[in-house]
Amino acid sequence: MADSILLNPVRKNSRRTANYSSARLSRFSLEDEPSNLDEMPLMMSEEGFENDESDYQTLPRARRGQRRLGWFLLGGWEVLCKSCCDCLAHVCRRKKEMKARTVWLGRPEKSEEKFPKNGIKNQKYNVLTFVPGVLFQQFKFFLNLYFLVVSCSQLVPALKIGYLYTYWAPLGFVLAVTMVREAVDEVRRHQRDKEMNSQLYSKLTVRVASSSCLLTDFIDLQNQRIPADMIFLRTSEKTGQSCFIRTEQLDGETDWKLKVAVSCTQRLAAVGDLFSISAFVYAQKPQLDIHSFEGNFTREDVEPQIQESLSIDNTLWASAVVASGTVIGVVIYTGKETRSVLNTSHAKNKVGLLDLELNRLTKALFLAQLVLSVVMVALQGFVGPWFRNLFRFVVLFSYIIPISLRVNLDMGKSAYGWMITRDENIPGTVVRTSTIPEELGRLVYLLTDKTGTLTQNEMVFKRLHLGTVAYGNDTMDEIQSHIVQSYAQGPAQPSGGGSGNAAVARSNPPQGPKVRKSVSSRIHEAVKAVALCHNVTPVYESHGAAGETESAEADQDFSDDNRTYQAASPDEVALVRWTESVGLTLVSRDLTSLQLRTPSGQILSFLILQVFPFTSESKRMEITFYMKGADVAMATIVQYNDWLEEEVRTRTGPKVFIPLHWFYWDFQSRYSQAKLSLLDRTLKVAAAVESLEREMELLCLTGVEDQLQADVRPTLELLRNAGIKIWMLTGDKMETATCIAKSSHLVSRTQDVHVFKPVCSRGEAHLELNAFRRKHDCALVISGDSLEVCLRYYEHELVELACQCPAVVCCRCSPTQKAQIVRLLQQHTANRTCAIGDGGNDVSMIQAADCGIGIEGKEGKQASLAADFSVSQFRHIGRLLMVHGRNSYKRSAALGQFVMHRGMIISTMQVLRLSRF
């Protein structure tokens, strides 16, 4: 970054209030970090930071009490009024503090607290506030307020200089069009909310509307949208206590998620037994994070009490859809406390930069108009009722700010929208907000999603690396021949799999010196590891008639025709499909076992002892003592080797060799206790899992590629050449996001990439920002957790440094964080921002941006419906911005100048006539 910029942790934004400043100071004093960090500037070297802290000079904070008269006249009054209104609204609508709760199954009388209703409400106004609200939104701008005052002045006979309709008709037309447009939008929102709230659900005993679901209710779902946040209790799936849900409207991922029912309730003989048991669920307080949950299930009517730990695998979040089977859950969060509502921001009234500039120009023209009126009164010698004459001159010179300006601009914007929708080069484009087409030509920052926006979310297996040999697409037939030959020798070979016990028998460490394995044996071990270590489940769909269902189930033979794979990540599906192509096919899976079919048709069964899912912290997952994960995480776990740094997007499949007889049962006891803990559960579980990760043998590296959307690279290059800075905000893993940024040429291959290290405290953030500032012309990659810590203490400094980067990649971002980044760019740079996405998790970002663009893709139409503009493909962004955006801005600017110059010419003629006669 530039050395000339002095960064310090002092907020320089004068718009911050004194209360916020004092709150920050009090919070800093409570942190365990050194208090002198408040006064320490970010230095160019760590040596200065580490050696002598007394050399840093205290930088005085900006004085917030000094206000000038010019600030008040040029918009300060508006800021003060808005602050007072926000403060009053905060007092009147004080939010209730969210708390953890105990939810008794089917017993609402034991709930002491009141919880919000489960209704969905996206409307901006109601019947009483519609007219006042719309009028306020219109007349808060000086331009409209000026027209209203001038029109009202004509109702006074002493000030009347023309016909009333010449003033009121244009103003009434503008207001009528605006109110009709807002009314139509409100009716559509009301209809969508009513449709969602009136959906009927089975409450085991009766059918109720979605808005009538309450805490402790049992909800029975079958291929339906989940109405509230629930705990998964029972399922009708024949595979056991699991089911699949679709979460594309919640997190933007199109892959099905596997959810697990509570074991205690799944074992009940009948559904009606749920009402006869005495049990409760302890749930943590509502949070924004949709990827984590901590709670416990307790049954009290048996001895001893039954306790089960609850995690994200046992939850059913609202807005997700049940994809398979029948699900019964108990409601734990409703309405405003659900994860989907907490991560959704309310839509704002977007105003174009051109309208704001015209509003400021109108103020300057009004001052000129007022000075001109004073001059005319002075030429008359201030005789008679000169105050009345002054006001009449002001009205007479109102042509300087003609009301036709607003009418012409609104009609022009409608024409621009019509031309965008009729463009044959970008078919399927829809303009949903017709008031801001000029914003498309004035963008500085473009914030884009990754999955489904830049990529097709279709993974393709590309490469297998075994250390001494690598296989690509053109040599996959060699792997297939090795697998066929390996299993043709029979299941008794050392590397073959039989049952879960067979894998255990080989768990003891080998005695004596290591013997180098043959290539065939290493390929067999690697392919088997990839085929076993995943969370993919095969799903079979019957194509027969309804009467043939039972016979189809009984006669099911794992045929390839009706089998599909479902998993939480598409790259896992790509790995399983690759093992199928080389001869080892996943044919069945449940919670405790999975079956593989060999090339000879033999079915091999494996026992699943434990599954440790992939998380952003561990970056790896394990199953039956096979582990796979990112290279950065596996490098510290596996035995030493010299080929792990291979330049591929990695998923490693090491196999663990540990004595299982007593060690595993000791581990299982410690792991179960850690999962039941309510304090630091995540850390305790991680510590128990890490006890298994010792001296693991690295088997292979695999390369999986995500296909890019059509013409993504030339589109990004076009936007970059136009001076638009592009940021990628994604909820995906850091390694995946970095690879996509490079493959899409968002970050060039010759450009340095600075990966912001994970930080948890203020001191770590301070040192990492120092290290980042020393980098020049490099792209930034930062995770959502580190971003949150840096924004808490060094918001201004981080944004200032990030804005100097040619590209920024933010990974593991929640929907709320995406919207927060958009607002930070708006506040700190005062530039126009555009957000583009295709999933429900992008709605908050799209609504927060000055211009939101939605793509209709695999993740549904939620982002498209919430956006200002909707396109069918990412490549259409180039023409939408470079052609239509630029032309709209140029035409509106020329039209505004023409109308104003015409008014000034007319007013000049009036001045000459009045001064002469």
Secondary structure, DSSP 8 states (H G I E B T S, - for coil): --TT--B-SS---TTS-HHHHHHHHHHHHHSSS-GGGGG--B-S-HHHHHH-GGG--------SS---HHHIIIIIHHHHHHHHHHHHHHHHT-------EEEETT-GGG--S----------S--TTTHHHHHHHHHHTSHHHHHHHHHHHHTTSGGG--S-THHHHHHHHHHHHHHHHHHHHHHHHHHHHHHHHHT-EEE-SSSEEEGGG--TT-EEEEES-B--SEEEEEEE--TTSSEEEEEEHHHHSEEEEEEEE--HHHHTSSSGGGGGTS-EEEEE----S-SS---EEEEE-SSSS-EEEEE-GGGEE-TT-EE-SSEEEEEEEE-GGGSHHHHT---------HHHHHHHHHHHHHHHHHHHHHHHHHHHTTS-SSHHHHHHHHHHHGGGGS-THHHHHHHHHHHHHHHHHHT-TTSTT-EES-TT-GGGGGSEEEEEE-STTTTEEEEEEEEEEE-SS-EE-GGGHHHHHHHHHHHHHT-TTSTT---SHHHHHHT-S---SS-----HHHHHHHHHHHHHHSS--EEEE---S-GGGHHHHHHT----STTEEEE-SSHHHHHHHHHHHHTT-EEEEE-SSEEEEE-TTS-EEEEE---EE---TTT-EEEETTEEEE-HHHHTTTB---S-TT-SS------B-----TTHHHHHHHHHHHHHH-SSSHHHHHHHHHHTT-SSBB---EEEEEEEE-TTHHHHHHHHHHTT-EEEEE-SS-HHHHHHHHHHTTSS-TTSEEEE-----SHHHHHHHHHHHHT--SEEEEEEHHHHHHHHHH-HHHHHHHHTTSSEEEEES--HHHHHHHHHHHHHHH--EEEEEESSGGGHHHHHHSSEEEEE-BTTBSHHHHHSSEEESSTTHHHHIIIIIIHHHHHHHHHHHHHHHHHHHHHHHHHHHHHHH-
